[in-house]
Amino acid sequence: MPFATEKQPDLKEELTELVELFKSRSAKYDEEERFPYENFEDLKARNFLSLTVPKEYGGSGLNLYEFLKVQEQLASGDGPTALSLGWQLGVILEIAESRAWDEAVFEKVCHLIVNEKALLNLAQTEKATGSPSRGGVPQTTATKTPEGWIINGRKSFTSMAVALDYSIVTADVDQSGKKGFVLIDHKLEGVQVEETWDSISMKGTKSDDLVLHNVHVKPEDLLVIEENHKVSPKGWYLQIPAVYLGIASSAMDYTVEFASSFSPSTLPGPIKDVPEVRRKIGEMQLELFNAREVLYAVAKRWSENPEERPHMGADLAAVKHIVTNSANRVVDLAMRVVGARSLSASNPLQRHFRNVRAGLHNPPTDDAIVYSLAKSVFAD
């Protein structure tokens, strides 16, 4: 898939190199159930951690459309690596668009990423409150002291937890019911990671629990306080469908290669000449085409029309539903073409199948999306 941007003329070549590197390691990371440290060293060496950092702070300043292009391609090499990177890039993109933080604070965080190659993620999800997309008040607390804040709590599904330098943790500020975002340096006393991640899907994200016990932070580490609990549309969450689309495209590439080279003794040539195989390949291509058109049309509208963003929540949800379900259908068709070989532990399709299923469970879920779309129709 071609990629071009005036902001990063060398990005296409670097993406191609990274995808091949990631592909060569993907099976091993999956088998060993470990975090892809080598992949992230390659990303750091190419300054990919700062792709969405604004140019004035030393980054590349990619917008949503460009960010998703990167995510899809990286995911064709290794889905867990791309999804993990996307959390950092997405968080920074959101603040670059909204400037919701104090500008000096945002500059400080950007400096950490650009100059220290810092790896960070939002840590929001809690077992008791569920996904942050539902707007619940966190049970993690930030208690004011003369020296700053004391943070206590536990976060689940913290992708990259074992490798993070910093987390941006949501907390109930002084039992006010207001949600604050607190920058946590993982070198501080009281910060622990409990390796609870036992999923058979997206193993390399290492989405373990982050445990915070009497962690003392400075006053300025409370980055921002949300004054209300209204959940605003977040365009960068489209990185989720973009990643699963990339996994599906990798499944497509493998299947085309397999169909072009596999020649059973019962046929005069490769199975690509069998009408039913060609029909399935055509269906896969149609799914990918439709998914890409929907994803990038909405991403382009988000990037080019900031005034529309507050009203795009239903559109973003619909994109997530359409693209992730298409990605699952593509991988299913790929396995039908390849047959029983696709279930072999050494075959990449079984890994793609397990990984792409995770997209159905990333919030918002299909049922929530359908009901929210119905609600938006009646509201109109």
CORWORA-V797814 format. One record per pair of residues at least 6 apart in sequence whose C-alpha atoms are under 8 Angstrom apart, sorted by sequence separation. I is the first residue (numbers start at 1). J is the second residue. D is the distance in whole Angstrom. If there is no record, write none. Layout:
BEGIN
i->[I,I]
j->[J,J]
d->[D,D]
END
This chain:
BEGIN
i->[5,29,43,53,54,55,75,95,112,113,125,130,143,144,172,173,186,197,263,264,271,272,302,341,342,343,344,360,4,29,52,53,54,74,75,124,125,129,142,143,172,173,263,264,302,335,342,343,3,4,50,51,52,53,54,74,75,124,129,142,143,171,172,262,263,342,3,50,51,52,53,129,141,142,170,171,197,261,262,2,50,51,52,72,129,141,142,170,171,197,260,261,51,52,71,95,128,140,141,169,170,171,195,196,197,259,260,71,126,140,141,169,170,196,197,259,260,126,140,168,169,195,196,259,124,139,140,168,169,194,195,335,52,71,140,167,168,169,193,194,334,51,167,168,193,194,256,22,166,167,193,194,298,21,166,167,192,193,259,298,331,166,167,191,192,151,165,166,191,192,165,190,191,298,331,332,67,164,165,190,191,331,190,18,190,191,295,18,190,256,294,328,331,189,188,189,126,127,188,295,328,64,126,127,142,252,294,327,328,63,91,125,126,140,141,142,143,144,88,91,124,125,140,141,142,143,162,291,292,14,88,123,124,125,138,139,140,141,142,143,161,252,291,324,88,123,125,138,139,141,142,184,252,87,88,123,124,137,138,141,87,123,137,291,324,325,49,53,122,324,52,121,184,51,52,121,142,183,288,49,50,53,121,182,183,249,287,288,321,49,52,53,137,157,182,183,248,287,40,52,137,138,181,182,39,54,137,180,181,182,287,288,53,121,180,181,245,287,52,119,120,123,162,180,181,320,321,36,119,120,121,122,123,124,160,161,180,284,321,118,119,120,121,122,123,124,159,160,161,162,179,180,245,284,118,119,120,121,122,123,159,160,161,178,179,245,283,317,118,120,122,158,159,160,161,178,179,321,158,159,161,178,284,57,157,158,178,179,284,26,156,157,158,178,318,8,22,26,58,156,157,158,173,281,317,7,23,57,58,156,242,280,281,7,19,23,57,155,156,241,280,7,15,19,22,23,59,154,155,314,318,18,19,21,22,58,154,155,19,20,53,57,154,238,280,15,19,153,154,314,15,18,19,152,153,314,50,152,153,277,5,151,152,238,151,152,314,50,151,152,49,50,150,151,235,49,150,151,3,150,151,47,149,150,235,49,148,149,49,148,149,47,49,148,149,147,148,1,147,148,44,235,84,84,233,233,232,233,238,241,245,252,259,233,234,241,244,245,248,251,252,255,259,233,240,244,247,248,251,258,232,235,238,242,245,238,241,245,248,252,255,233,241,244,248,251,255,123,136,135,135,135,134,251,133,251,251,248,247,247,248,247,244,105,244,105,241,240,84,102,80,83,101,102,240,79,80,81,101,80,81,100,35,80,37,35,35,94,94,94,93,91,90,90,90,201,202,86,201,202,200,201,200,201,83,201,202,83,201,83,82,79,79,76,79,35,36,71,75,79,34,35,74,75,78,33,34,35,68,72,75,76,77,33,35,64,68,71,72,75,76,30,34,64,67,71,72,74,75,76,30,69,72,73,76,77,29,30,68,72,76,29,71,72,133,65,133,131,65,64,65,64,64,65,64,63,79,27,30,27]
j->[11,35,49,59,60,61,81,101,118,119,131,136,149,150,178,179,192,203,269,270,277,278,308,347,348,349,350,366,11,36,59,60,61,81,82,131,132,136,149,150,179,180,270,271,309,342,349,350,11,12,58,59,60,61,62,82,83,132,137,150,151,179,180,270,271,350,12,59,60,61,62,138,150,151,179,180,206,270,271,12,60,61,62,82,139,151,152,180,181,207,270,271,62,63,82,106,139,151,152,180,181,182,206,207,208,270,271,83,138,152,153,181,182,208,209,271,272,139,153,181,182,208,209,272,138,153,154,182,183,208,209,349,67,86,155,182,183,184,208,209,349,67,183,184,209,210,272,39,183,184,210,211,315,39,184,185,210,211,277,316,349,185,186,210,211,171,185,186,211,212,186,211,212,319,352,353,89,186,187,212,213,353,213,42,214,215,319,43,215,281,319,353,356,215,215,216,154,155,216,323,356,93,155,156,171,281,323,356,357,93,121,155,156,170,171,172,173,174,119,122,155,156,171,172,173,174,193,322,323,46,120,155,156,157,170,171,172,173,174,175,193,284,323,356,121,156,158,171,172,174,175,217,285,121,122,157,158,171,172,175,122,158,172,326,359,360,85,89,158,360,89,158,221,89,90,159,180,221,326,88,89,92,160,221,222,288,326,327,360,89,92,93,177,197,222,223,288,327,81,93,178,179,222,223,81,96,179,222,223,224,329,330,96,164,223,224,288,330,96,163,164,167,206,224,225,364,365,81,164,165,166,167,168,169,205,206,225,329,366,164,165,166,167,168,169,170,205,206,207,208,225,226,291,330,165,166,167,168,169,170,206,207,208,225,226,292,330,364,166,168,170,206,207,208,209,226,227,369,207,208,210,227,333,107,207,208,228,229,334,77,207,208,209,229,369,60,74,78,110,208,209,210,225,333,369,60,76,110,111,209,295,333,334,61,73,77,111,209,210,295,334,62,70,74,77,78,114,209,210,369,373,74,75,77,78,114,210,211,76,77,110,114,211,295,337,73,77,211,212,372,74,77,78,211,212,373,110,212,213,337,66,212,213,299,213,214,376,113,214,215,113,114,214,215,299,114,215,216,69,216,217,114,216,217,302,117,216,217,118,217,218,117,119,218,219,218,219,73,219,220,117,309,159,160,309,310,310,311,316,319,323,330,337,312,313,320,323,324,327,330,331,334,338,313,320,324,327,328,331,338,313,316,319,323,326,320,323,327,330,334,337,316,324,327,331,334,338,210,229,229,230,231,231,348,231,349,352,352,352,355,356,356,356,220,359,223,359,359,205,223,202,205,223,224,362,202,203,204,224,204,205,224,160,205,163,162,163,234,235,236,236,236,236,237,239,351,354,239,354,355,354,355,355,356,239,357,358,240,358,243,243,243,244,243,246,203,204,239,243,247,203,204,243,244,247,203,204,205,238,242,245,246,247,204,206,235,239,242,243,246,247,202,206,236,239,243,244,246,247,248,203,242,245,246,249,250,203,204,242,246,250,204,246,247,363,296,364,363,299,299,300,300,302,303,303,303,355,348,351,351]
d->[8,7,7,4,6,5,7,7,6,7,5,8,5,7,6,6,8,8,5,7,7,6,7,7,7,7,7,7,7,6,6,6,4,8,5,8,6,6,6,5,5,6,4,8,6,6,5,5,8,7,8,6,6,5,8,6,7,6,7,6,7,6,6,5,6,6,6,5,5,5,8,7,8,5,6,5,6,6,6,8,7,6,5,8,8,6,7,6,6,6,6,8,6,7,6,8,8,7,5,8,5,7,8,8,5,6,7,8,7,6,6,5,6,5,8,5,5,8,4,6,5,5,6,5,8,7,7,5,6,6,6,7,7,7,8,8,5,7,7,5,8,8,6,6,6,6,8,7,7,5,5,7,7,8,5,7,6,6,8,7,7,5,7,7,5,8,6,5,6,7,5,8,5,8,7,7,8,7,8,6,7,6,5,7,6,7,6,8,5,8,6,7,8,6,7,8,7,8,8,7,6,8,5,7,6,8,8,7,7,7,8,6,5,7,5,6,7,6,7,7,6,6,5,5,5,5,7,7,8,8,6,6,8,6,7,7,6,6,6,8,7,7,5,8,5,8,8,5,7,7,8,7,8,6,8,8,8,8,6,7,7,6,7,7,6,7,7,8,8,6,6,8,7,7,8,7,8,5,7,7,7,6,8,6,6,7,6,7,8,7,6,7,6,8,4,7,8,8,8,5,7,7,6,6,7,6,6,7,6,8,8,8,7,7,7,6,7,7,8,7,6,6,7,6,6,8,8,7,5,6,7,6,6,6,6,7,4,8,6,8,5,5,5,5,5,5,5,5,6,8,6,6,8,5,6,6,5,6,6,7,6,6,6,7,5,8,8,7,7,7,8,8,4,8,7,6,8,7,5,7,7,6,7,7,4,5,7,8,8,7,7,6,6,8,7,7,8,6,8,6,6,6,8,8,6,6,8,6,8,4,8,6,8,7,7,5,7,5,6,8,8,7,8,6,5,6,7,7,5,8,8,7,8,7,5,6,6,6,7,6,6,8,5,8,7,7,4,6,6,7,7,8,7,8,5,6,8,5,7,6,8,6,5,8,7,5,7,6,6,7,7,6,6,5,7,8,5,7,7,5,8,8,6,6,7,7,7,5,8,6,6,8,7,5,6,7,4,8,7,8,6,8,6,6,7,6,7,8,7,8,7,7,8,7,8,5,8,7,5,8,7,6,8,5,7,6,8,7,6,7,8,7,8,8,8,7,6,5,6,6,7,8,5,6,6,6,7,8,8,6,7,6,8,8,7,6,7,7,6,8,7,7,6,8,6,7,7,7,6,7,5,7,6,8,8,7,7,7,6,5,7,8,7,5,8,8,8,7,8,7,7,8,5,7,8,8,8,6,5,5,7,5,8,8,7,7,7,7,6,6,7,6,7,8,7,8,6,7,5,6,7,5,8,7,8,6,5,6,7,5,8,4,8,6,6,7,6,6,5,5,5,8,7,6,8,6,8,7,6,8,6,8,6,6,6,7,8,6,6,4,5,6,7,8,7,6,7,7,5,6,6,8,7,7,6,6,7,7,8,8]
END
